[in-house]
Amino acid sequence: MSLAVQLQQKLTDAFSPSHIEVDCESHMHNVPAGSEMHFRVVLVSEAFAGIRKVQRHQKVYAALADEMAGPIHALALHLYTAEEWAGQAPASPQCMGGSKADAG
C-alpha cells in the first residue's frame, strides 16, 4: 500500500471528512524517482469547526505523528469546514530546486 493511501486512511478515520485529497508531490522535487516524501492534503471536516488554523494543523500532525517522524519530509495542508470549502484548494508552488550542497 502506498504511503498516500495510508495517509488518506488515517485521516479518514480521524476526521470523517466530507472531502479528502492526498496527493504525493515528490515528483515535483529534487528526490529519487518513486519517492513518497512530499504531500499535499485537502481535508474538509466538521472536526475543524470553531478552531483556528494552527489548531487544525496540530490535529492533523497528531493523527500522522508516525509518518511525520519518518517518511514525510513536507506536508502542505489545506483544511476546511464544509462552510469554508469553495470546491478547490490552492495548488502547490513549483519547487525551486537545489539542495543544501548548492548553498554556499
N, C-alpha and C positions, 0 to 999 in steps of 0.2 A: 504494500500500500504506500502510495506517495505521501510525502510529508504534507503537501497541500490538502490531501483528503483527510489525513489525521487531524490537521488544524481545523478543518471545516466540521468534522465530527465533534471535536472537543467544544468548539464554540457553539454549535447547535445544541449540544447537551447542556451547556452552561447558561445560554441566553434565550433559547427558544425563539430564534429570530423569525420575523416575517419576511426577511430578505437577507441573503448572505452571498458574498462573493469572496473567494480566496484564490488569489492569482499569484503564481510563482513568477517573479520578475527577475530572476537570477540571470536569465539570458541577456538582460539589458546592462549587465555589469561585467567588470573585468574579473570573472571567476571561471574555473574549469567548466567545460561543457558538461551538461547534465546535473550541475549543482542545484541544490534547493536550499538557498540561504536568504534570499530577499523575497519578501512577500508583501502584497497589498491586500488588505481586508476591508470590505464594506459590510457593515453589520447594522441591521435595523431591528431594534428590540425595545420593547416596553420596559425592559430592565434598566434602561438608561433614563427613564423619566425622572425628572426632578434632580438629576445630579449633573455636576459640571463636567466639562470635557476632560480635565485631568483625572477625575474620579472614574470616568468611563474607561480611560486608558489603563488605569491601575487595575480595574476589574478584569480587563482582557489580559493584561500581563500576568495577573494571578492565575487565571484559567490556563494560560500557556507557560507557566513557570518552568516546567521541564524543558520545553522546546527553546525558551528564551535563554536558558542556561547552557544549551547545547548547540543544535544545528542552526538556529536562526541568527543571522547577522543583522538583518534590517527588517523592520515591520512598519509599514505605512498603514495607519488606522484611520478609517472614516466611519464614525459611529453616530447613529441617528436614532431618534424615536420615529414612530410612524408619522407623526405630525410634522417632523422636521424633514423627512425624506422627500426629495424632489424627483426621484427616479434615476438619478445618476450622481456619481461622486467624481471629484477631480481626478484626472489622470496623473500618474507619477511622472516627475520630470525625467528627462534623459540623463543617464549617468555621464558625468564629466570625464570619466576615465581616470587613468593614473593610479598610482599606488604610493605607499609610504616611501618606497625606494626611489620614486621620482622626485620627491620633495627634497629641496636642498638648496 
